[in-house]
Amino acid sequence: MKKFRKNIRKAVFPVAGLGTRFLPATKASPKEMLPIVDKPLIQYAAEEAIAAGIEQLIFVTSSSKRAIEDHFDKNQELEDELKRRGKYDLLDLTKHIVPEGVSCIYIRQQEALGLGDAVLCAKPVVGDEPFAVILADDLIDGQEQSCLSQMVNVYEKQHCSVIAVENVQKAETNRYGIIEPNLLYEGVLKINSIVEKPSPDKAPSTLAVVGRYLLTPAIFNHLEKIEKGAGGEIQLTDAIALLLAEEEVLACQFEGVRYDCGNKLGYLTATIDYALQHPNLREAFKEHLLSICQKNF
């Protein structure tokens, strides 16, 4: 099986979705711009990528996602006003959302044809390189090391595609891509097969694919050929299933906590947990939570 020796330098962020589960909040603002305390979801995702050595952030967007471009762009008027007011701490935060040496590229997805199509839209920029795919509404607190950094460590040892997985309840398998695994070594599994959203009685395991992928460029060949799958969309999972026939694909059971911020409960849970970690807010917020619990429970 072919092994890829190139470093992972590029990350694709599919951000063209409508965010219907958060309407009306997402009517005029992208779901990826929903804040967790004081940063939007997309910034957490970008920071995770940069910490893992990514140099090029590729955003696959739609016409309604200009706020994402604006967030990562320079805002000279805001910077001048913060400087005039002497708010240099906020100025520093604003100026360094994207550090030097990291570039942003924006590509329009013409139709809402699913995750697989969004990844395929990035092919002209990715080229013949291995690359990451990050779903911003899967917020992962890697604690000691980010999820993507853990996956890069696996890639650098094995030089093949790596997918993040975690155990889910058996009743939830119909919400995820599910793998059939064999243990390779602690925390790393060889994927024998993968299926998109199987019913609990047909799922090969309870190990679910979550929003982090490291993929070789061979995935594009399969994305170009596959037909629409579940939900009438081009499914990345279906292309990975075909990739397994020609290349090894591994699963990484990452260490950390994942928040599904694509639904309201996961989003609220993340907001609370991140507020309790915030150095300037945690003590006052903890007191507020305790007072609420005492009044209501």
C-alpha positions, 0 to 999 in steps of 0.5 A: 500500500502506498505511503505518503511522506509529505507533512500535513500543511493544509486544512479544509474547513467545510463551513457552507451548511445552513445551520438550520438547527440553530435558526433563527440565530443562524439566519444571518450569521453562520453557525460557525460564528456562534461564540463559546464564551469569547471566541467563535467555533471557527476560531477554535477549529483554526487554532487547533489546526495551527497548533498541529502545524497547519500553514494554510486554512482552506474554508469551503463557504457559501454566499451567506458566510462572509462573516467568516471571511471578515473574522479572519481578515484585518479590520483596520478601523477596529484596530485604530480605535482600540489603539486610540483607546489604549486597549492594547490587550484587545488589540493584540487579540484582534491582530493575531487571530491568524498568526504570521506564516498562516494563510486563508483561502476561501472557496465557494461550494455552489450547491449544498451537496454534503461533506464529500462535495465540500471536500472535493471543492478544495481539490484545486488548492490541496493538490497532491498533498495529504490534508486535514478536514476539520468540522468546526461544530465538533469542538474538541477539548484535547486538554493536554494535546489537541485532537488534530495534533494527536492524529498528526502524531499517528500520521507521522508514524504510519503515513496513511489516512487517519480518522478521529473516532469515539465510542457512542451509545449503540442507539446513536449509531444511525447518526454517524459513520461507524467503523469495523476496527482491529486494534493496531496499538493503544489508541490506534485502530486499523479500519476494516470497513466503514458504513454511513449511519447504520441502524443499531442492529447493523452497526459493526461497532459503536466507534463513530467517526467525528469531525477530524480527518487526515486524508491522502489525496487519493480520496479525491479520485473516489469523491469524483466518482461516487454517487449521492448517498445518505440524504441525497448527498455526496458522503465522505464516508462512502469515499473512505470506504472505497479508499480502504480497498487501496490504502490503509486507513487508521482510526485514532481514539483521541484523548479529550472531550468532544462537544457536538455544537451542532445541536443546542444541548452540546453547544450549551454544555460546551459554553458552561465547561469552557466558561468554567475554564476561563481564567477571568470568569471561572470563579464568578461563573461557578458561584452563579451556577451554584446559586442557580442549583441551590434555588432550583434543585 
